[in-house]
Amino acid sequence: MREKIIEVLKAENRAINIFDMCDLLGMSSVDDMKVLLQELEKLEEDATVYHTNKDRYMLTENSHLKKGIMRANKKGFGFVDVEDLDDDIYVSKDNMNGAIHDDTVLVEITSKMNIDRLEGRVLRILHRAATHYIGEINFSHNKGYVSLDDAKINLKIEVAREDSLNAVDGHKVVVSLGRKLDNHGRYSGKVEEIIGHKNDPGVDILSIVYKYNIPTEFSEEVKQEVSSMPMEVLESDLPGRRDLRDMEIFTIDGDDTKDIDDAISIEELSNGHYKLGVHIADVSYYVKEGSPLDIEAMERGTSVYLVDRVIPMLPHELSNGICSLNPNVDRLAISCMMEFDSDGKQVDYEIFESVICSRKQMTYKNVNLILEKNEIPEDYSEFAESIYKMGQLAKILRKAKEKRGYIDFEVDEAKILVDENCKPTTIVLRDRGLGEMLIEDFMIAANECVASHIFYMELPFIYRIHEYPKEEKIRSYLSFIGTLGYQIPGNIKDTRPKTIQNLVNFLSDKKEFKILSSLLLRSMQKAVYKEENLGHYGLASPCYTHFTSPIRRYPDTTVHRLLRTYLFKGDISARSRSHWEQKLVYIAEHSSSRERASVDCEREVEDMKMAEYMEEHIGEEYEGMICSVMSFGMFIQLDNLIEGLVPIRDMLDFFHYDEERMTLTGERSHITYTIGERVLVKVVRASKEEKTIDFEIIKKV
């Protein structure tokens, strides 16, 4: 019924009364009308349908009302992000109607603020983003007051002593909302959990972890299941598997990696081709569908990598133990063996269950010594020939990817080193040498191979998709770089990957390349999981999935389970297809959601630790580049990726903001600041609690 009503309203594209709707749906009885009215009430409740004052119905998306996500500002106002609008809707503090950051709201567009910005008011909160909040509790007159960590959430929460779990001043707590006390954001609350005291090492990071609903402990049911599992490969595990234990297989990872998903092997064939083996931990063999372990892994969706810890998707007994491809022990794997010609074209492949024994746990650092400096560490000599062959193949594969339009944005990442008390000591750039690129190229090849195999079998599957960017965003970006004086050779008439690749190549030797590349990346859509193959734009890949990291990503575990179902067990029955068609919709959507939460958590922890690091460097001077210019100031990115704001209020002149050119120009001094310029700045303020850093401009460099 729901779908039929939506179809009718979509076809009519106007407001219609209940009688017209009955006619269009072929309904005539009183009972039919009762059912219709009940369904319309539900559609009205979730804001799919708008019920007008004249007792007519229309799709909300066709009305002056919009459904979207509230992005609140700590000053009290907000912007509603609406999916089908190019711009968001500004909501003043007086029109928030109790909405807070990340709530799903129904907003009425009231007027245009200016030519570019819509203004509106919140009519209804459709869904609260959170039921629990994180903050610091302090007591006064026997009542607790919780200061929330997220300044964008404008709530004042009061906790009675008996609802405080005996918390004391300075405790970080998880608090739930009770009843509303007034119309100014005051609520009663109840402490559900004490995270720890704010001064205890690591509690600062834990508070952010709790904010994103990332569980830090496994349930007793999961622990019990894991305790009964074998921690070594048994003879009974081997029937049906290809024995690759005599093959030269090894792993390449970071120095401190303990959860090793992937191992590799290589052979140069007599016809001049390369045979590449990508051997991935067979996690789904141990994590049975529907088990407590599987359900918890699905809910977590991903492992979370923070500056001082990993919050794993699977318990350490699996992630660092029986599932991890540790050296010199037998491990179960799913192997993808691919044959490539001298042009990087895949001419043959096999996907099968295997048992392997990795010969060595290599590090990127040592592999880079071999590939980049031709220096062979002492204990790598017997593998050097294979590493050189892998380097040759990786070069061929990368060239083939680039030929089809693969886009390498060359985005740097920061690495924050902390001491035993979780205090940041150094912030440097992460290395991305030939070893890192080699593993990336090999994993991409395996992911494409597996995805294509199932796609052409026309079976339900989960894909990693990255859709084409919106043309208006690319046009806006081109217009901006034009204001910097860069005229792109030729006409960019489309947004094919090859076109954007040419744009990146054109900008690669410009002094502001890192900033321009980052801005271009922000113009792209976000990669997500989907049960439908829509291709991967950034990789210029027509068919892509995530197969290579099942220890740390649930979609990869699901891909392994599908391979076992379809290929190894041969179950492609209608019943099996129906089961997966229904289940994959949830897995794809939920995994995308948990991935976003994980990324946001990791970024917020990094922002906090960078601010904490700079608290010890107030008054010091650094060189950096202007990475963003706003009406309220400009952001400067230092060479180690620490970012801070130069507030316009602190600048010794009245500055005019040019939004189109992204410049600030001094009225008296006529100094103009724009993106990409190098400047010398001094650290004037830093706040770990607010996760902010303020700079002062010393001079242009």
PyMOL commands that set and color helices and strands:
alter all, ss='L'
color gray80, all
select helices_A, chain A and resi 2-12+18-25+30-45+60-62+93-95+161-163+203-211+220-227+235-237+283-286+292-300+316-322+364-373+378-404+434-457+471-483+497-507+513-522+554-568+574-615+648-650
alter helices_A, ss='H'
color red, helices_A
select strands_A, chain A and resi 49-51+57-59+65-72+78-81+89-91+104-112+118-127+132-140+143-148+156-160+171-180+186-197+242-243+251-253+262-268+274-281+304-305+310-311+330-340+346-357+361-363+414-418+424-429+463-465+528-530+621-630+633-638+643-647+655-658+663-666+672-674+678-687+692-700
alter strands_A, ss='S'
color yellow, strands_A
deselect
rebuild
show_as cartoon
